[in-house]
């Protein structure tokens, strides 16, 4: 544990510390004047365990919904009177439930436009999310059907081998319902809502349009950027490793489009839908483990033999509630042994509203890490400004991923750069984030042509009508989840901390012509991931030093990192004595050079080792020179109102 001398003690902000209390016995809740006492709302009620929380809810007359043992909580519908009564009890914490949602989704979309390989940058759309409070989930183990048992020549209700259709023609004339058809039938404007459904039926049969799309292929460059094919050549493709993906679902045709069926599909939204009307979940899952070959001869997925467990927590428009997302994490941990879940991919982000340990979603994420699951999360798409890493990427234990781009020249690494949208650290607790970066600019992956996102951004759908171009740290996180699967096949005994250590130790930071770091650690972390080096790494004890997830979860001890900010607004790292470290990209004056490319150095040596991975016991807060979002009141006292993004739409880079 690191101790700081009194002469280098961080500056305190007592009002912030006072504002961190969310135990409602000290912040009583009462019905406000003029508000109907019978007005109801949905809340997360936390106690010593989920059963006790449920008992308290029932005792005051509330309706208990989903139990969330992973954070000792229960979802509940309460009137304002019941809320006030619960708030008067000792040891009860109450969070207002709220929507978490995809950002950048348009309500309407124009007809599909003509595209080429170097498309113009896309316009950003924003949309509001809608609340949903469902309980329960459905599960099935996915199977694919290539026709009915009555007629094996049938590829669906409309297409038959015996028809006059020319089987040698795979052009647009042989397609059934094309993307163009969808837009034509919908008119100039396609209304996209939370109840959006795809035009292709999830009925287990493939029609001509779906079969034709399954034959199309394009080049996939991002696996080459991280040397994944080099690992595949060693016979390491993720076999025996299961990655759980909490997202919008998976394209029901995945068995054909990705040569991959989900090991299990669990829908916690209550909709019992085994498909992906949104498209984001399919895009992410395909990056992780598609078993198809791309046109350039590489696997489309980073870990093509890894299994996928689909945890659908987001609806068609990308919206979800905190309850649903936490429930999905709870289900993943509860079924860890049943499905051999070793990795959890979280490609979404929201603005922090508390210290990492007080956010209920982060508590669930830490519990998953403690259970032995390697958690990989996106940093967020709110860069390049500092302190923009979101929830749950601000959890110090997990692997948080930023994004880089090859600048549309995949075979010329000298012009690669950090993506301008990639969120940067440090966190409010002083931790360096992201931990690493991965390809996240103009990433090609599978997506239903009639999905919510593809209809919102038709210009990004490729002519194959099964491949879609998307940018963001969501895609970068998926790349890293695939690499983790490769690492775990190679060495199944690795712990989450050891996986994180080897990823960091094998990463390649960007350097300039002088051999100095091109970006600070607050922007690129340890650098660009490399699958081959990560698999071959033997590094140990270089991640999460000084942290204790068990004590963090019980509230016995919380932690801070080594970052600070001086009176001039520069961010810097401190050594074990609180002294400012110079050089090595440890100082950042908030500048960002995006027009220049850099080399990712395999030979770079950190003069201070991985000192930023060390933590110390948190005592009090310090002034960042700008107010923190939760400084003016109790954490979550006004509800979880920030939008969480499955993928905030950003222009391609």
Secondary structure as UniProt FT lines:
FT   HELIX           6..8
FT   HELIX           14..18
FT   TURN            19..20
FT   TURN            24..26
FT   TURN            33..34
FT   TURN            37..38
FT   STRAND          40..46
FT   HELIX           50..59
FT   TURN            60..61
FT   STRAND          63..68
FT   HELIX           69..71
FT   STRAND          73..79
FT   HELIX           80..87
FT   TURN            90..91
FT   STRAND          93..96
FT   STRAND          99..100
FT   TURN            117..118
FT   STRAND          138..140
FT   TURN            152..153
FT   TURN            161..162
FT   TURN            167..168
FT   HELIX           172..174
FT   HELIX           179..186
FT   TURN            194..195
FT   HELIX           208..214
FT   HELIX           222..225
FT   TURN            226..227
FT   HELIX           228..232
FT   TURN            233..235
FT   TURN            239..240
FT   STRAND          242..247
FT   TURN            252..253
FT   HELIX           254..257
FT   STRAND          264..267
FT   HELIX           280..289
FT   TURN            295..296
FT   TURN            302..305
FT   STRAND          307..312
FT   TURN            316..317
FT   STRAND          320..321
FT   HELIX           322..334
FT   HELIX           336..339
FT   STRAND          341..346
FT   STRAND          349..350
FT   HELIX           356..358
FT   HELIX           360..370
FT   TURN            371..372
FT   STRAND          374..378
FT   TURN            392..394
FT   STRAND          399..405
FT   TURN            407..408
FT   TURN            410..411
FT   HELIX           413..415
FT   STRAND          416..418
FT   TURN            420..421
FT   TURN            428..429
FT   STRAND          436..439
FT   STRAND          443..446
FT   TURN            449..450
FT   HELIX           452..456
FT   HELIX           458..460
FT   TURN            463..464
FT   STRAND          467..470
FT   HELIX           473..490
FT   TURN            492..493
FT   HELIX           496..506
FT   STRAND          510..511
FT   TURN            513..514
FT   HELIX           521..524
FT   TURN            525..526
FT   HELIX           531..536
FT   HELIX           549..554
FT   STRAND          559..560
FT   STRAND          563..565
FT   TURN            567..568
FT   STRAND          571..574
FT   TURN            576..577
FT   TURN            584..585
FT   STRAND          598..600
FT   TURN            607..608
FT   HELIX           611..613
FT   STRAND          616..617
FT   TURN            629..632
FT   TURN            635..638
//
